[in-house]
Amino acid sequence: MQQTNAAGKYVELEVQWEDGRVNHVETLLKDGVTYGNFYSMGNDAGLISEMGKEKTRILKGYQKRIVIHLGSRMAEVDGKKVDMGREPVEYISHLYVPIRFLTSALGGEVTNQDTKTGKITVTGLNNYKDTFYDSMWGYVYIIRAETGDLEITNVYTGKQHTIPLGIKDMNVNTHNFTFTFNTSPKNLLLLTIEYTNRKTGEHDLYTLVFKDQGLIRKSVAHGLVEKHESLKSDGTIQLIDDKTIRIIDDGTGDVREVIAR
């Protein structure tokens, strides 16, 4: 790996992501080639970094894997060999690779380079975030894109159990993913999970009702166009599925009524 010196300098890099984010960061210009920060851009893309064997450095996620080799211009992207054009560069304790390679590996492209300032603009970079989590009352709730199910872990005992949800094709470039917790008047815990298409506003709604940390009710509704409040002002809980709405008694969790949609 090249150990660069004062010959290297920083230039501005504008990164436009498919999920709507825009970052302005410094990147490295050396010997006429612009380099991007391997770990920083990988982290922004929702990837996990790790050190591999034999001087390899890795960015990985459920749907993406980028491997570079220190001292070599050859890399692998999703199992395919790619020539980066230059070897990785270390500069002030950071690891850099050619920006055109890194941009392409993340699904984007270099769309502009200012010849006067050296500023680079890259667009269309994907966010590969594949793990979503929140916490409440000493429990961590995690959904991984690989399974689409909900993992619940007790932070004190480490005990874990899984609730099947079957969420498919999770993509944060096009959708928002949110957890919302509510407590009913009689201390039932309601967890709602919304997976919303940012363009159309349609969303899938997953509602789970817990009593003493045990799941007592679950509902799934797809393609909703209006917001649905599960916890009503009269203390009842309304769970919406694709074909029905169930009225749930707050005190017992029993189903009072089923209404066809």
C-alpha positions as CSV (number, residue, x, y, z in Angstrom):
1,M,0.0,0.0,0.0
2,Q,1.3,3.4,-0.9
3,Q,2.3,5.7,2.0
4,T,1.6,9.2,0.6
5,N,3.0,12.4,1.8
6,A,2.6,16.2,1.4
7,A,2.2,15.7,-2.3
8,G,-1.4,14.6,-1.5
9,K,-4.0,17.2,-0.9
10,Y,-7.7,17.3,0.0
11,V,-10.4,18.4,-2.5
12,E,-14.2,18.6,-2.0
13,L,-16.4,15.7,-2.8
14,E,-20.2,16.0,-3.1
15,V,-21.9,12.7,-2.7
16,Q,-25.6,12.4,-3.7
17,W,-27.3,9.2,-2.4
18,E,-30.3,7.5,-3.8
19,D,-32.0,7.8,-0.5
20,G,-32.0,11.6,-0.8
21,R,-28.9,12.4,1.4
22,V,-26.2,14.8,0.1
23,N,-22.8,14.8,1.8
24,H,-20.0,17.3,1.3
25,V,-16.7,15.8,2.4
26,E,-13.0,16.1,1.8
27,T,-11.3,13.5,-0.3
28,L,-7.7,13.0,-1.5
29,L,-6.1,14.1,-4.8
30,K,-2.7,12.5,-5.5
31,D,-0.8,12.3,-8.8
32,G,-3.9,13.4,-10.7
33,V,-6.1,10.7,-9.2
34,T,-9.0,11.4,-6.8
35,Y,-9.4,9.0,-3.9
36,G,-12.3,8.4,-1.6
37,N,-12.2,7.4,2.1
38,F,-12.8,3.6,2.0
39,Y,-14.2,3.3,5.5
40,S,-16.1,6.6,5.7
41,M,-18.0,6.1,2.5
42,G,-18.6,2.5,3.3
43,N,-20.1,3.5,6.7
44,D,-22.3,6.1,4.9
45,A,-23.5,3.3,2.6
46,G,-24.6,1.2,5.6
47,L,-21.8,-1.4,5.3
48,I,-19.8,-3.0,8.0
49,S,-16.0,-2.8,7.8
50,E,-13.5,-5.5,8.9
51,M,-10.0,-6.6,8.4
52,G,-9.6,-9.8,6.4
53,K,-6.6,-12.2,6.0
54,E,-3.5,-11.4,4.1
55,K,-3.8,-7.6,4.1
56,T,-7.4,-7.4,2.9
57,R,-9.9,-4.8,3.9
58,I,-13.6,-5.5,3.6
59,L,-16.9,-3.6,3.4
60,K,-19.9,-5.9,3.7
61,G,-23.7,-6.1,4.0
62,Y,-26.4,-8.5,3.1
63,Q,-26.4,-7.4,-0.5
64,K,-22.9,-6.0,-1.0
65,R,-19.3,-7.1,-0.5
66,I,-16.2,-5.0,-1.4
67,V,-12.8,-6.4,-0.8
68,I,-9.5,-4.6,-1.4
69,H,-5.9,-5.8,-1.0
70,L,-3.2,-3.6,0.4
71,G,-0.4,-3.2,-2.2
72,S,-2.6,-4.3,-5.1
73,R,-4.8,-2.4,-7.6
74,M,-7.1,-5.5,-7.9
75,A,-10.3,-5.7,-5.8
76,E,-13.4,-7.8,-5.7
77,V,-17.0,-6.4,-5.8
78,D,-19.7,-9.0,-5.1
79,G,-17.3,-11.8,-6.0
80,K,-16.1,-10.3,-9.3
81,K,-12.5,-9.0,-9.8
82,V,-12.2,-5.3,-10.6
83,D,-9.1,-3.3,-11.5
84,M,-9.2,-0.1,-9.4
85,G,-6.5,1.6,-11.6
86,R,-4.3,2.4,-8.6
87,E,-3.4,0.8,-5.3
88,P,-5.0,1.9,-2.0
89,V,-3.4,4.9,-0.3
90,E,-2.9,5.5,3.4
91,Y,-2.9,9.2,4.3
92,I,-3.0,10.6,7.9
93,S,-4.3,7.3,9.3
94,H,-7.1,7.0,6.7
95,L,-7.4,4.5,3.9
96,Y,-8.3,5.7,0.4
97,V,-9.1,4.1,-2.9
98,P,-9.8,5.6,-6.3
99,I,-13.1,7.4,-6.2
100,R,-14.3,6.1,-9.6
101,F,-13.9,2.6,-8.4
102,L,-15.6,3.2,-5.0
103,T,-18.4,5.1,-6.6
104,S,-19.1,2.3,-9.1
105,A,-18.9,-0.3,-6.4
106,L,-21.6,1.5,-4.5
107,G,-23.9,1.7,-7.5
108,G,-23.2,5.3,-8.5
109,E,-21.1,7.3,-11.0
110,V,-18.9,10.3,-11.2
111,T,-21.0,12.9,-12.9
112,N,-18.8,16.1,-12.7
113,Q,-15.3,17.1,-12.0
114,D,-14.4,20.8,-11.7
115,T,-11.1,21.3,-13.5
116,K,-10.3,24.5,-11.6
117,T,-11.1,23.4,-8.0
118,G,-10.9,19.7,-8.4
119,K,-14.3,19.2,-6.8
120,I,-15.9,15.9,-7.6
121,T,-19.6,15.2,-7.8
122,V,-20.9,11.6,-7.6
123,T,-24.5,10.6,-7.8
124,G,-26.8,7.6,-7.5
125,L,-24.9,5.9,-4.6
126,N,-26.9,3.2,-2.9
127,N,-27.6,2.8,0.8
128,Y,-27.1,-0.9,1.7
129,K,-28.3,-0.6,5.3
130,D,-29.9,-4.0,6.2
131,T,-30.4,-3.9,9.9
132,F,-33.0,-1.8,11.7
133,Y,-33.4,-1.6,15.5
134,D,-34.9,0.2,18.4
135,S,-35.2,-0.5,22.1
136,M,-37.8,-0.2,24.9
137,W,-38.0,-1.3,28.5
138,G,-34.8,-3.3,28.5
139,Y,-35.4,-5.1,25.2
140,V,-33.8,-4.5,21.8
141,Y,-36.0,-5.1,18.7
142,I,-34.1,-5.9,15.5
143,I,-35.2,-6.6,11.9
144,R,-32.6,-7.9,9.4
145,A,-33.2,-7.7,5.7
146,E,-31.9,-11.2,5.3
147,T,-34.8,-12.7,7.2
148,G,-37.4,-9.9,7.4
149,D,-38.4,-11.1,10.9
150,L,-38.3,-9.4,14.3
151,E,-35.6,-10.5,16.8
152,I,-36.3,-9.4,20.4
153,T,-33.4,-9.6,22.9
154,N,-33.4,-9.0,26.7
155,V,-30.4,-6.8,27.3
156,Y,-30.0,-8.1,30.8
157,T,-30.2,-11.9,30.2
158,G,-29.3,-12.0,26.5
159,K,-32.3,-14.3,26.0
160,Q,-33.7,-13.9,22.4
161,H,-36.7,-14.9,20.5
162,T,-38.0,-14.3,17.0
163,I,-41.4,-13.2,15.7
164,P,-42.0,-14.1,12.0
165,L,-43.0,-11.0,10.0
166,G,-41.8,-11.9,6.5
167,I,-40.9,-8.4,5.4
168,K,-39.5,-8.7,1.9
169,D,-37.3,-6.7,-0.4
170,M,-36.3,-4.1,2.2
171,N,-34.7,-1.1,0.4
172,V,-33.9,2.1,2.2
173,N,-33.1,3.9,-1.1
174,T,-36.8,4.0,-1.9
175,H,-38.6,3.4,1.5
176,N,-38.7,4.7,5.1
177,F,-38.6,2.2,7.9
178,T,-39.8,3.2,11.4
179,F,-40.5,1.7,14.8
180,T,-43.1,3.3,17.0
181,F,-43.8,2.3,20.6
182,N,-47.0,3.1,22.6
183,T,-48.4,2.0,25.9
184,S,-52.1,1.5,26.4
185,P,-54.0,2.8,29.5
186,K,-53.8,-0.7,31.0
187,N,-50.1,-1.2,30.2
188,L,-50.1,-3.2,27.0
189,L,-47.2,-2.4,24.8
190,L,-47.9,-1.7,21.2
191,L,-45.1,-1.8,18.6
192,T,-46.0,-0.6,15.1
193,I,-43.5,-1.0,12.2
194,E,-44.1,1.0,9.1
195,Y,-42.4,0.4,5.8
196,T,-43.3,3.3,3.6
197,N,-42.7,4.0,-0.1
198,R,-41.4,7.6,-0.2
199,K,-42.6,8.2,-3.7
200,T,-46.2,6.9,-3.4
201,G,-46.8,7.2,0.3
202,E,-48.2,3.7,0.4
203,H,-47.0,1.7,3.4
204,D,-47.1,-1.7,5.0
205,L,-48.1,-1.7,8.7
206,Y,-47.1,-4.4,11.2
207,T,-48.6,-4.1,14.6
208,L,-47.7,-6.2,17.6
209,V,-49.3,-6.2,21.1
210,F,-47.3,-7.4,24.1
211,K,-48.5,-8.2,27.6
212,D,-45.8,-8.7,30.2
213,Q,-43.3,-8.8,27.3
214,G,-45.2,-11.7,25.7
215,L,-46.8,-11.3,22.3
216,I,-50.6,-11.6,22.4
217,R,-51.7,-10.1,19.1
218,K,-50.2,-9.4,15.7
219,S,-51.6,-7.9,12.5
220,V,-50.2,-7.1,9.1
221,A,-51.7,-4.8,6.5
222,H,-50.2,-4.1,3.1
223,G,-50.5,-1.1,0.7
224,L,-52.2,1.3,3.1
225,V,-52.7,4.8,1.8
226,E,-53.9,6.4,5.0
227,K,-52.5,6.5,8.5
228,H,-54.1,4.0,10.9
229,E,-54.0,4.7,14.7
230,S,-54.0,1.4,16.5
231,L,-54.5,2.9,20.0
232,K,-57.8,4.7,20.1
233,S,-58.9,7.4,22.6
234,D,-61.5,5.1,24.1
235,G,-58.8,2.7,25.2
236,T,-59.5,0.1,22.6
237,I,-56.9,-1.3,20.2
238,Q,-57.8,-1.7,16.6
239,L,-55.6,-4.1,14.6
240,I,-55.8,-3.8,10.8
241,D,-55.1,-6.7,8.5
242,D,-55.5,-6.9,4.7
243,K,-59.1,-7.9,5.0
244,T,-60.3,-7.1,8.5
245,I,-60.1,-4.8,11.5
246,R,-60.1,-6.4,14.9
247,I,-61.3,-4.5,18.0
248,I,-59.1,-5.6,20.9
249,D,-60.1,-5.1,24.6
250,D,-57.3,-3.3,26.4
251,G,-57.8,-5.1,29.7
252,T,-57.7,-8.7,28.5
253,G,-56.4,-8.6,24.9
254,D,-59.5,-10.4,23.8
255,V,-61.1,-9.7,20.4
256,R,-64.4,-7.8,20.9
257,E,-65.4,-7.5,17.2
258,V,-64.2,-8.2,13.7
259,I,-65.0,-5.7,11.0
260,A,-64.6,-6.5,7.3
261,R,-62.6,-3.9,5.4
